[in-house]
Amino acid sequence: MNKSFDLKDVPAAQTYGAEAFISEQYARAEGDKLWPKVWQHACRVEEIPAVGDYVTYDVLDDTIVVIRTEPNKIQAFFNVCQHRGRRLVDGCGNIKQFFCKYHAWRYNIKGENTFVLDKDDWGGALTQDRLNLQEVKVDTWGGWIWIHMDMNAEPLREYLAPLIPLLDPFEFEKMRFRWRKWGIFDCNWKVATEA
């Protein structure tokens, strides 16, 4: 499957106005029109090798937890309590359950609510589907764990289809990072990516 490469098949370069890099309004629009509508790689598969291992992934105001729930199963959830919307975990680690530090609601690692303080006070209004953590679509390719905030999104392999045949020979799933350096910059994500 070795195709010859022809520059005439490459689309012309595009430029973007400065507002794409400096406008807070533009960045907020991306929060509505971009991030919830695309597959994003959240971490590497080897970062969560054991059941209960998790990594949090944040984009703008959304926080997502990616967790290994079984030896061969990875799930992802919005990282907020269903009661008050409080963040459940930060960073990475290993847990047996999530719990909210506000009213102590608890969830197992599969996102199922296991405890509600004073549940009888709710008069039966809390059905299990309203109690469980809100799931995020998750899949893997190339050794990365990918998430999509829309559970009805197209499958990951369809989304990546044009690139998969070009990238598969690199065997990304066999690669491992040897060191990592985190940097937090007060800038637009496009500035950091292009740098």
C-alpha distance (Angstrom), angle and dihedral (degrees) to the residues before:
residue distance angle dihedral
M1 . . .
N2 3.80 . .
K3 3.81 107.6 .
S4 3.76 120.9 -170.4
F5 3.79 115.3 -115.4
D6 3.80 119.0 -125.2
L7 3.81 121.6 -174.0
K8 3.80 91.5 -146.7
D9 3.83 87.4 68.8
V10 3.81 91.0 60.5
P11 3.82 113.8 95.0
A12 3.78 117.7 -119.5
A13 3.81 117.1 -91.2
Q14 3.78 117.0 -93.8
T15 3.76 128.6 -148.9
Y16 3.78 128.5 -156.7
G17 3.77 130.3 -148.1
A18 3.79 120.3 -108.7
E19 3.83 91.2 -104.9
A20 3.81 88.5 72.6
F21 3.81 87.8 65.2
I22 3.80 105.0 33.2
S23 3.79 108.8 27.3
E24 3.81 116.4 102.8
Q25 3.81 88.3 -160.6
Y26 3.81 90.2 55.0
A27 3.81 90.8 49.9
R28 3.82 91.3 49.7
A29 3.81 89.7 50.3
E30 3.81 88.2 55.5
G31 3.79 86.8 56.4
D32 3.80 89.2 60.2
K33 3.80 102.6 31.2
L34 3.80 105.7 30.5
W35 3.81 119.4 24.7
P36 3.83 98.6 47.1
K37 3.82 90.0 48.7
V38 3.82 103.7 50.9
W39 3.78 137.9 65.2
Q40 3.82 111.1 -108.6
H41 3.78 128.5 -170.3
A42 3.78 107.9 -123.3
C43 3.81 102.6 -179.7
R44 3.79 144.6 -33.7
V45 3.81 121.8 -77.2
E46 3.80 91.7 -122.8
E47 3.82 90.7 59.1
I48 3.82 89.9 73.5
P49 3.82 105.6 37.6
A50 3.83 99.7 148.4
V51 3.79 132.1 57.7
G52 3.82 107.3 -91.5
D53 3.82 94.6 26.9
Y54 3.79 110.9 132.5
V55 3.80 142.3 178.4
T56 3.80 125.8 -163.2
Y57 3.78 120.4 -137.0
D58 3.80 120.7 -164.3
V59 3.79 128.3 -168.2
L60 3.81 117.7 174.3
D61 3.82 106.4 -50.4
D62 3.80 95.7 -16.7
T63 3.79 122.5 94.3
I64 3.79 121.8 -169.8
V65 3.79 130.7 -173.9
V66 3.81 118.6 -148.8
I67 3.81 111.9 -161.0
R68 3.79 138.8 174.7
T69 3.81 103.2 -124.8
E70 3.82 98.0 175.3
P71 3.82 132.7 11.3
N72 3.82 90.0 -92.5
K73 3.81 101.4 24.3
I74 3.79 131.8 83.6
Q75 3.79 122.8 -173.9
A76 3.80 134.4 -179.1
F77 3.80 131.9 -153.3
F78 3.75 138.7 177.8
N79 3.79 101.0 -91.5
V80 3.80 96.4 -127.0
C81 3.78 135.8 99.3
Q82 3.80 112.7 -106.8
H83 3.82 90.4 -133.1
R84 3.81 107.0 54.3
G85 3.80 101.9 -0.6
R86 3.80 92.7 -115.6
R87 3.82 117.9 159.6
L88 3.81 110.4 -101.4
V89 3.83 104.1 -161.4
D90 3.79 139.8 4.9
G91 3.79 132.9 -149.9
C92 3.77 115.5 -13.5
G93 3.78 138.7 -51.2
N94 3.78 142.9 111.5
I95 3.80 125.4 -69.9
K96 3.78 140.4 173.5
Q97 3.82 93.9 -153.5
F98 3.78 141.8 -1.0
F99 3.76 118.5 -121.4
C100 3.76 133.3 -178.1
K101 3.78 116.1 -125.6
Y102 3.80 91.0 -150.4
H103 3.84 104.2 64.2
A104 3.82 99.4 -8.0
W105 3.81 97.3 -110.9
R106 3.81 107.3 169.4
Y107 3.79 134.2 -150.3
N108 3.78 131.2 -174.1
I109 3.81 118.0 -126.5
K110 3.81 89.7 -92.6
G111 3.81 89.2 63.3
E112 3.81 95.8 -107.1
N113 3.78 115.3 142.0
T114 3.81 110.2 -119.4
F115 3.81 102.0 173.3
V116 3.80 137.8 28.6
L117 3.79 119.1 -178.9
D118 3.82 109.9 -122.0
K119 3.80 92.9 -3.8
D120 3.81 91.9 172.8
D121 3.82 89.3 64.6
W122 3.81 88.1 70.8
G123 3.79 93.5 65.9
G124 3.80 95.0 -132.6
A125 3.83 93.7 -56.6
L126 3.80 93.0 122.1
T127 3.79 108.5 86.1
Q128 3.79 117.8 -176.6
D129 3.82 92.9 -109.1
R130 3.83 88.8 57.6
L131 3.80 91.8 47.0
N132 3.81 100.9 48.7
L133 3.79 121.6 88.8
Q134 3.78 113.8 -93.3
E135 3.78 108.3 -103.2
V136 3.80 125.1 -129.7
K137 3.80 121.4 -153.1
V138 3.80 112.3 -105.3
D139 3.80 135.5 -174.6
T140 3.79 139.0 154.3
W141 3.77 135.2 -126.5
G142 3.78 132.5 158.0
G143 3.80 92.4 6.1
W144 3.80 91.9 -59.5
I145 3.77 127.1 114.4
W146 3.79 109.9 -133.9
I147 3.79 127.1 -161.4
H148 3.80 133.9 -163.2
M149 3.80 122.4 -170.1
D150 3.82 92.0 -147.3
M151 3.81 111.4 75.3
N152 3.83 88.6 -159.5
A153 3.81 94.4 56.0
E154 3.77 121.0 128.9
P155 3.81 114.3 -88.9
L156 3.80 115.1 -83.4
R157 3.79 94.7 -116.5
E158 3.81 91.2 54.3
Y159 3.80 89.6 49.5
L160 3.81 91.3 50.4
A161 3.81 95.4 35.5
P162 3.79 98.4 114.9
L163 3.82 91.4 53.0
I164 3.80 103.2 38.0
P165 3.83 97.2 80.2
L166 3.80 90.2 48.3
L167 3.82 95.4 47.0
D168 3.83 103.1 36.5
P169 3.85 93.2 81.9
F170 3.82 89.1 63.4
E171 3.85 89.8 63.7
F172 3.81 94.3 -143.7
E173 3.81 90.2 177.5
K174 3.83 88.5 69.1
M175 3.80 94.3 50.8
R176 3.80 122.7 97.9
F177 3.77 129.9 -169.8
R178 3.79 113.9 -117.7
W179 3.78 97.9 -163.2
R180 3.74 137.5 1.7
K181 3.75 132.4 -155.6
W182 3.79 120.1 -166.0
G183 3.75 121.1 -151.1
I184 3.78 127.5 -179.0
F185 3.77 114.6 -156.5
D186 3.78 128.5 -177.9
C187 3.78 93.8 -129.7
N188 3.77 143.2 100.6
W189 3.81 113.2 -78.4
K190 3.81 90.5 -119.4
V191 3.81 91.3 59.1
A192 3.81 91.2 52.0
T193 3.81 92.7 45.4
E194 3.78 94.1 49.2
A195 3.80 92.9 46.0
